[in-house]
Amino acid sequence: MQDMNNTARQIVGSPEHYLDDTSLFTQAWAAMKAARGQGFDPARLRAAHLIDHPEPAPEPTDQTLARVGAKVRALIAEKNIPLHRRNAA
């Protein structure tokens, strides 16, 4: 039983490898749900479950640096950490 759950977990974890045979993915999904004691309606399984969603667009570097800098300054102020100021010549 444990071996079947591991196989199902591998299939569900990488659906892009099983797009040619979606019934295999559906059976693996059903096996995982059954192992948890949950019901499963295959009619509710959509293509979105088979395809990885794209990563969110990266934040522009300037915004990232400003956000991180503000967070660091806030943490320094909150913890009263003394700063050693080194001014450039």
Secondary structure, 3 states (H helix, E strand, C coil): CHHHHHHHHHHHHCHHHHCCCHHHHHHHHHHHHHHCCCCCCHHHCCHHHCCCCCCCCCCCHHHHHHHHHHHHHHHHHHHCCCCCCCCCC
